């Protein structure tokens, strides 16, 4: 065998070995959640994860765009919206326009008043503001609860805003009222970029 042929064989062997090593390294890094990409076969998921360790333990924080899952998905112990907001009013008949940040960031909005207050009129933020803040896709929803934490003589009134249609059971209305001790369960659904639907149910402690 001449030297020229030996050189060709050695070169081919080096290329094959390099290819195998490259494949092994790439496959291994794809399975390391802390440094690479987690891939789940047939799920359409590709996420980049970072393991975060705190006094409460270790958790994985994953990002990389939208999450797409083909077929059924089961989420265990899903909890969201663990923030509350307390609004306090002191004048006899105050009015207030809620912000999109208040609606989007709080699952419970508790309204209370001093002895001087009898009625508080609350207006929801305009549809475009809520849509731009947290309801960024058509069909997106936001659930939260208004709680009237004051005495039975104190009343809060919830009013829809521009671009909104408000519904209560069996009919539609632009306002909804809750006396002291009652709650309003609210769901806002975006239907277009400039409008949303507001569904309200009222309840009282049993």
C-alpha positions in Angstrom: 0.0 0.0 0.0 1.6 3.3 -1.0 1.7 6.4 1.2 -0.9 8.2 -0.8 -3.6 5.5 -0.2 -2.6 5.4 3.5 -3.2 9.1 3.8 -6.7 8.9 2.3 -7.7 6.0 4.7 -6.4 8.0 7.7 -8.2 11.1 6.7 -11.5 9.2 6.2 -11.1 7.6 9.7 -10.5 11.0 11.3 -13.7 12.3 9.7 -15.8 9.3 10.9 -14.5 9.6 14.4 -15.1 13.3 14.5 -18.6 12.8 13.3 -19.4 10.3 16.0 -17.9 12.5 18.7 -20.0 15.5 17.5 -23.2 13.5 17.5 -22.6 12.2 21.1 -21.8 15.7 22.4 -24.8 17.3 20.8 -27.2 14.5 22.0 -25.9 14.7 25.5 -26.2 18.6 25.7 -29.8 18.3 24.5 -30.6 16.3 27.6 -29.0 18.6 30.1 -31.8 20.9 31.4 -29.4 23.2 33.3 -27.2 24.0 30.3 -28.8 22.8 27.1 -32.2 22.2 25.5 -34.8 19.8 26.8 -36.5 18.0 24.0 -39.6 15.9 24.5 -40.3 13.5 21.6 -43.6 14.2 19.7 -44.6 17.0 22.0 -43.5 20.0 20.0 -41.7 21.4 23.1 -38.2 22.9 23.0 -37.3 24.9 26.1 -34.1 26.3 27.5 -34.1 25.7 31.3 -32.1 27.0 34.2 -32.0 25.2 37.6 -32.5 27.7 40.4 -31.7 26.6 44.0 -33.2 28.6 46.9 -33.8 27.8 50.6 -37.1 26.3 49.5 -35.5 23.8 47.2 -34.5 23.6 43.6 -36.8 24.6 40.7 -36.4 24.8 37.0 -37.1 28.1 35.2 -37.8 27.5 31.5 -38.3 30.0 28.6 -38.1 30.1 24.8 -41.3 31.4 23.2 -44.7 29.8 23.1 -45.4 26.3 24.5 -47.1 24.0 21.9 -48.4 20.6 23.0 -50.0 18.1 20.6 -52.7 16.0 22.1 -53.8 15.9 25.8 -51.8 17.5 28.5 -52.1 17.1 32.3 -50.9 19.8 34.7 -50.8 18.8 38.3 -51.3 21.3 41.1 -51.5 24.3 38.8 -51.8 27.5 40.9 -51.7 31.0 39.5 -52.5 34.6 40.5 -51.4 34.5 44.2 -51.7 38.3 44.7 -54.3 40.4 46.5 -55.0 44.1 46.5 -56.9 46.2 49.1 -58.5 49.5 48.1 -59.7 51.8 50.9 -62.1 54.8 50.4 -63.1 57.4 52.9 -65.3 60.0 51.2 -69.1 59.5 51.1 -69.4 58.6 47.4 -66.0 58.1 45.9 -65.3 57.1 42.3 -62.3 55.3 41.0 -61.1 53.9 37.6 -59.1 50.7 38.1 -55.9 50.2 36.1 -55.0 47.3 33.8 -52.1 46.5 36.1 -54.5 46.1 39.1 -56.8 43.8 37.1 -54.0 41.8 35.5 -51.8 41.4 38.6 -54.3 40.6 41.4 -56.7 37.6 41.8 -58.5 39.2 44.7 -59.4 42.9 44.9 -60.8 43.8 48.4 -62.7 47.0 48.7 -63.2 48.6 52.1 -64.4 51.9 53.4 -64.3 54.2 56.4 -67.5 55.0 58.3 -68.1 58.1 56.0 -68.3 56.1 52.8 -71.7 54.8 51.6 -71.2 53.9 47.9 -68.1 53.5 45.8 -68.3 53.5 42.0 -65.5 51.5 40.4 -64.9 51.6 36.6 -63.0 48.8 34.8 -60.1 49.9 32.6 -60.8 50.3 28.9 -60.6 47.1 26.9 -57.5 48.1 24.9 -55.5 48.8 28.1 -56.3 45.3 29.6 -55.7 43.6 26.2 -52.3 45.3 25.8 -51.3 44.5 29.4 -52.2 40.8 29.9 -54.9 39.7 27.4 -52.5 39.8 24.4 -54.3 37.2 22.2 -57.9 36.8 21.1 -59.6 34.4 23.4 -57.3 35.1 26.4 -59.1 35.3 29.7 -58.5 36.9 33.1 -60.4 35.8 36.3 -60.5 37.7 39.6 -62.7 38.5 42.5 -64.1 41.7 44.0 -64.7 41.5 47.7 -66.8 44.1 49.5 -65.2 43.9 52.9 -67.2 46.6 54.6 -70.6 46.6 56.5 -73.8 45.7 54.7 -74.8 49.4 54.3 -71.7 50.1 52.1 -72.2 49.3 48.4 -69.7 49.0 45.6 -70.8 49.5 42.0 -68.8 48.0 39.1 -69.1 49.7 35.7 -67.8 48.6 32.3 -65.6 50.8 30.2 -64.9 51.6 26.6 -64.8 48.5 24.4 -66.5 46.3 27.0 -69.8 44.5 27.3 -70.7 43.3 30.8 -73.0 40.4 31.4 -74.6 39.0 34.5 -76.8 35.9 34.7 -79.6 36.0 32.1 -79.2 39.6 31.0 -76.6 42.2 30.1 -75.9 45.4 32.1 -73.3 48.1 32.1 -73.2 48.1 36.0 -73.1 45.5 38.8 -73.6 46.2 42.5 -72.5 44.3 45.6 -73.5 45.2 49.2 -71.2 44.7 52.2 -70.1 41.1 52.6 -70.8 40.2 49.0 -68.4 39.2 46.3 -68.3 39.6 42.5 -66.6 36.9 40.5 -65.4 38.5 37.3 -64.1 36.9 34.0 -62.8 39.2 31.2 -62.4 37.6 27.8 -60.7 39.3 24.9 -62.6 38.9 21.6 -60.8 41.4 19.5 -57.8 43.7 19.9 -60.1 46.6 21.0 -62.9 44.8 22.8 -63.6 42.3 25.5 -66.5 40.6 27.2 -67.0 40.9 31.0 -68.9 38.1 32.8 -70.0 38.7 36.4 -71.5 36.5 39.1 -72.4 37.7 42.5 -72.3 35.7 45.7 -72.5 36.0 49.5 -71.0 34.0 52.4 -73.2 31.1 53.3 
